[in-house]
Amino acid sequence: MFASYRPILSLLRGTAFLLAATGLHGLLLPLRGQLEGFSTASLGLMGTAWAGGFVTGCFFAPRLVRRAGHVRAFGAFAASGAIVALLTGLIIDEYVWILLRAFTGFTMAGAFMVIESWLNEKSTNENRGTVFGLYMMVTYASIMGGQMIVAGGDVKSASLFMITGILFCLSLIPTAVSTASHPKPLQDVSLDVKGLYVNSPVSAIACVLIGIANGAWGTLGAVYGARIGISTAEIALMMSLVVVAGAAMQLPAGRLSDKTDRRFVLAGLAFGAALFAVAVFLFEPRSGVFVIVCTAAYGAFAYTLYSIAVAHANDHARAEDFVKVSGGLLLLYGFGTMIGPLLAAGLMGWMRPEGLFLATAFAHLCLAGYTLLRISRRAPVPIEDRDAFKTQPAERSITPEALRLDPRRKPETNG
């Protein structure tokens, strides 16, 4: 039995290095940029550029992979990530970093799509749930591990940029030496905004608003920590625990949503996230421990919302449309992550570091209000007609290709 999982475990090792590099680089840039005196607007634009590059990559990377093949394309994507990481350590310039960040987003979308399609090819209808669960574990553990590397390094030196480059190169090895057959060509990604809204107005609007809030936090959370004076180790722990708390909260929140109208759970989680965000904005905590606790509580609510929104949309969709609907919502989320950093950067520059939480609270309150409005306009899907909630990987590090791995997808007859 273990032998059947050996090719998958090899691919997951490459995924782990890739995600660790992404987590490390994503945290290192705002911290180093803050030390270099980069403007808040520029730091926000880095997040917008990465999101824009990632969404663009989801559309165009499949064409590149079909032309070059999976192994060569992945090698190009990972090597490009290493080159960009080293260039950001060599050229300390905010405008150059914005451009390079967009390129990183594009290449990471392509790299993730290659690995995810390969994992899908190596899984069967019988073990797809196990493979998907392993992918989730690797996603969260690797992102957190990459971010925690920052805690043990010196942000002022070039060493962390070098380590990032090494991690990108290490992600090449498992696929480069693999003797497994190449997976099928990547499927083109499409986006039907009108269809997504007709299927579930709440989920379509929610994914944009959740993207705004999570994009703001993911890009500028480290800047907030640096400006209020907590240590680099505390910042790394804070950023990691926000995502981990959201992952841990997915299952209990999802099980609750299985027993009632998911929209009530969605609205409640949005109100909870807004409550903790407003509390941080008003009370301006400065103790590292207290800040970590408050932000982790915020993450438990905020980083659970996307999974509930996707589950609600799929309650209204046919089983064969799961990939289309979930992939479209993921892209809407990506568009939201382009907006969030700009909104938060403007508020942080105009007010104080806690302006970040004002931006996220605004998005979450809009989400809660719109969800409650829609509850009065549309009846819920009967509980017996729904699929049971299932957790999923961090949305910022998956592509529409990963959704073919999800056990909620309609099984293929050929395995």
GIWOJO-V510544 format. One record per helix or strand. SS is the DSSP state (H for helix, E for strand). FROM is the first residue (numbers start at 1). TO is the last residue. If there is no record, write none. Layout:
[[SS;FROM;TO] [SS;FROM;TO]]
//
This chain:
[[H;2;35] [H;40;68] [H;70;90] [H;94;122] [H;128;151] [H;159;176] [H;193;199] [H;201;228] [H;232;258] [H;262;283] [H;288;302] [H;305;316] [H;319;350] [H;355;375] [H;383;385] [H;395;397] [H;400;404]]
//
